[in-house]
Amino acid sequence: MISPSLASIYEPIQQELLQVEENLRQVTKVDSPYLAKPLHHVLSNGGKRIRPALTLLAGKFYHYNLKLLLPIATAVELLHTATLIHDDTIDNSPQRRGKPTLNSLWDNSTAILLGDYLFATSAYVASQTGNLRVMRLFAHTLMSICSGELDETSSAFDLSQLRTHYYWRIGNKTASLFSLAAQSGAILSKAPKEVVQALRDYSYNLGMGFQIVDDIFDFEAEGEEIGKPVGSDLLRGVLTLPTIVFLESHPEGDSVKGISDLHDNLDKLNLVVGKIRQPSNIAQCYAIAAQFCSQGCSALNALPQNSVRQALVSLADYVITRRR
């Protein structure tokens, strides 16, 4: 369910988002019960719908053509859902948004195949735009997401990772999809080149800030707030910004060394999480996330000053101040 603060931000596109929800419901209407039940489970879980909202808001500045914008807004959300299914399966996560994951209710094979089904469905829906430029961008984004995921797996438990490596990874995994959402909306609304670039810069930086805040939650929030155990990224050996910033300020320390043994030592896990979540470390990470969002909002200066542009600025504020 969309939070009250997001509902206010989404006011210019409220009715259109309801149409996206209806499109998502239509995807669940298949003949096979073996497909219908898991589809209903993953597509009825709700969510923030930030990515389709970005598409619709980006399309508001010039020629607002819902015949083209609604399919790509739906496709972007389907693509996002497919990546979450694969993420949960790879990570063996039991919960997502406080609800059981697909892989925990069915099995890994079903989850992977359903994720593949949604990847294909998202591409099919996106093709309804008939825009080759958007389809190329869509395909390139999927390549970027997979590249980021592969890098995350291959670099697990590597304590030598630099901050720039982390930025590259989340740029591929998360920010690329935000960028697809906004760029496609701008392209389909026939926005000028400089406006497409401005919305690309805004959404990419917004996605960077969004992922950093998500990674902060892995240490800062309580388990019930984020729907997964605190420190779960660290347990998988995934070094996110809070851990990297901590390691940068403690180059000679051994507090985080031996993270591959954390599964067998919950006391050590709690000790490491406690060190990383210290207020000064977390505050520095929030400041970095805010800097990305501020940089994104600066790009909006190229756009007309109106209620839609203000909604994008407010969305950046929300990304930093949200609780989960």
Residue pairs with C-beta under 8 A, 6 or more apart in sequence:
1 46
2 10
2 17
2 46
2 48
2 49
3 48
3 322
5 318
5 322
6 48
6 49
6 50
6 318
7 14
8 314
9 53
9 311
9 314
9 315
9 318
10 17
10 49
10 53
10 311
11 311
12 57
12 60
12 307
12 308
12 311
13 53
13 56
13 57
13 60
16 56
16 66
16 69
16 70
16 73
17 49
17 52
17 53
17 56
19 66
19 70
20 49
20 52
20 56
20 70
20 73
20 74
20 77
23 70
23 71
23 74
23 125
24 43
24 74
24 77
24 78
25 43
25 44
27 39
27 43
27 78
27 118
27 121
28 36
28 39
28 40
28 43
28 44
29 36
30 36
30 39
35 114
35 117
38 102
38 105
38 106
38 110
38 111
38 114
39 114
39 117
39 118
41 102
41 105
42 81
42 84
42 85
42 102
42 114
42 118
43 81
45 96
45 97
45 99
46 97
47 77
47 97
49 77
50 178
50 210
50 315
51 73
51 76
51 77
51 80
51 177
51 178
51 181
52 73
52 74
52 76
52 77
52 181
53 315
54 76
54 178
54 181
54 182
54 185
54 203
54 206
54 315
55 69
55 72
55 73
55 76
55 181
55 182
55 184
55 185
56 69
56 73
56 185
57 182
57 185
57 308
57 311
57 312
57 315
58 181
58 182
58 183
58 184
58 185
58 186
58 189
58 191
58 199
58 203
59 65
59 69
59 185
59 186
59 188
59 189
60 189
60 308
61 186
61 189
61 191
61 195
61 303
61 304
61 306
61 308
61 309
62 186
62 189
62 190
62 191
62 192
62 195
63 189
63 190
64 189
65 188
65 189
68 129
68 130
68 131
68 188
69 185
69 188
69 189
71 125
71 126
71 128
71 129
72 125
72 126
72 129
72 134
72 184
72 185
72 188
73 181
73 185
74 125
75 122
75 123
75 125
75 126
75 138
76 122
76 126
76 177
76 180
76 181
76 184
78 118
78 121
78 122
78 125
79 118
79 119
79 122
79 138
79 141
79 142
79 177
79 180
80 177
81 118
82 115
82 116
82 118
82 119
82 122
83 115
83 145
83 149
83 177
84 96
85 101
85 102
85 103
85 111
85 112
85 114
85 115
85 118
86 111
86 112
86 115
86 149
87 93
87 149
88 96
88 101
88 102
88 103
88 111
89 101
89 102
89 103
89 108
89 111
89 112
89 115
90 149
90 153
91 232
91 236
92 103
93 101
93 103
93 104
93 228
93 232
94 100
94 101
94 104
94 228
95 101
95 104
95 227
95 228
96 227
96 228
97 227
98 224
98 227
99 227
101 111
102 110
102 111
102 114
103 110
103 111
119 142
122 138
123 135
123 138
123 139
126 134
126 135
126 138
127 135
129 135
129 184
129 188
131 187
131 188
133 187
134 184
134 187
134 188
137 180
137 183
137 184
137 187
138 180
138 184
141 176
141 177
141 179
141 180
144 171
144 172
144 176
145 172
145 173
145 176
145 177
147 172
148 168
148 169
148 170
148 171
148 172
148 173
148 174
148 176
149 173
151 168
151 169
151 172
152 169
152 173
152 238
155 161
155 165
155 169
155 239
156 236
156 237
156 238
157 237
157 259
157 260
158 237
158 239
159 239
159 247
159 256
159 257
159 259
161 239
161 244
162 244
163 241
163 244
163 245
163 248
166 239
166 240
166 241
166 244
167 208
170 207
170 208
170 211
170 212
170 215
171 204
171 207
171 208
173 211
174 207
174 208
174 210
174 211
175 203
175 204
175 205
175 206
175 207
175 208
175 211
176 204
176 207
177 207
178 203
178 204
178 206
178 207
178 210
179 200
179 203
179 204
179 207
181 203
182 199
182 200
182 202
182 203
183 196
183 199
183 200
183 203
185 199
186 195
186 196
186 199
186 200
187 196
191 199
194 302
195 302
195 303
197 302
198 299
198 300
198 301
198 302
198 303
199 299
199 303
201 295
201 296
201 299
202 296
202 297
202 299
202 300
202 312
202 316
203 296
204 296
205 292
205 293
205 295
205 296
205 299
206 292
206 293
206 296
206 315
206 316
206 319
208 289
208 292
209 289
209 290
209 292
209 293
209 296
209 316
209 319
209 320
210 319
212 241
212 285
212 288
212 289
212 292
213 286
213 289
213 319
213 320
213 322
215 233
215 240
215 241
215 242
215 285
216 241
216 242
216 282
216 285
216 286
216 289
217 225
217 226
217 324
218 226
218 228
218 230
218 231
218 232
218 233
218 234
218 240
218 242
219 230
219 231
219 242
219 273
219 276
219 277
219 282
220 277
220 282
221 230
221 323
221 324
222 230
223 229
223 230
225 323
225 324
226 324
227 324
229 235
230 273
231 262
231 269
231 270
231 272
231 273
233 239
233 240
233 243
234 243
234 256
234 259
234 262
234 269
234 272
234 273
234 276
235 262
235 263
235 269
237 259
237 260
239 247
241 285
241 288
242 276
242 277
242 281
242 282
242 285
243 256
243 276
245 281
245 284
245 285
245 288
246 255
246 256
246 275
246 276
246 281
247 256
249 281
255 271
255 272
255 275
256 272
256 275
256 276
258 268
259 272
261 268
262 268
262 269
262 272
286 320
289 319
289 320
290 320
293 316
293 317
293 319
293 320
294 316
296 316
297 312
297 313
297 316
300 309
300 312
300 313
303 309
